[in-house]
């Protein structure tokens, strides 16, 4: 499973949802991004990484990852909404 982008993303998302092993989840998702097909698959994993960053109060990286997701899947309204959410959170945190 560690050689399939979708499985790495599932693992990372499960960790995010359960708030455990976030550092490992981030690393595994990063591996998923490296092997994912360009486009929506890569964007989904970048979105997972952004959520993990946000959970760790790292809105700056969450924003950067979401911008990458938008580049991979520019027609997705979800990633544009995510970007605004992370930007708003960063502004509240003064970052």
N, C-alpha and C positions, 0 to 999 in steps of 0.2 A: 504493500500500500504506500510505502514511502517513495515510490517512483511514479505515482499518479497524482497529478495536480489536484484533481477533484477530491481525492481521498485526503490529501494533506489539508485542503481547505476545510473539509468536513471535520477533521480532527481539531484544527485550530478554532473553528466556530464552536464546536462542543466545549472546548476549554473556555472560550470567551463567555458562552452562555452560563457555564457553571463556575466562572470566576476562579479557575485553577490553572496552574502552570502557564501563566500568560507569557512569560519569557520564552518558554519552549514553543508555545503555540505560535508566537510571532516568528520564531526561527523556522518552524515547519512551514508556515504560510509563505515565508520568504523563499523557501526552496520550491514551493508550489508555483510561485510567480515565475521563477527561473525556467521551469519546465512547461508552464502552461502555454497553450496556443494564444497568439495575439487576439485581442478582441474581448468579447464578453467573458470568456473563461478567466482571462488574466485580470480583468476589471473586478470580477467577483472576489478574487483572492486579495486583490489590493484593498477592496472594501472591508474584508475581514481584518486585514492588517490595520486599517485605519480605526476600526472599532476597538481593536486591542489597544492601540495607542491611546485612544480616548479613555478607555477604562483605566489606563495607567496615568491619566492626567497629562498626556502629551499631545495636546491639540495641534501643536505646530507640525509634528509628523503626520498626524491624522489628516491635516489639511493637504500636505504634500502628497500623501498616498491617494487621497481622493481626487486630487488634480490629475494624477497619473491614471486613475480609473476612468476619469472623464475622457482623457485622450484615447484610451483603449476602446471605450464605448460611448462616443459623443452623443448618441441619441437617447441615452438613458436619463430619464427625469429623476430617478432615484439618486444617482450620484450627485447631480446638481443640488438636490435637496440636502443630501448629506454634507456637501461642501458648505452650504449656508449654515447648517446646524453646527458644524465644527467651528466655523468662523465666528458665529455668535457666542459659542462657549469660550473660545479663545479670548474674545473681547471682554467677556465677563470675568475671566481669569486675569485679565490684564497682560496677555501674551501677544 
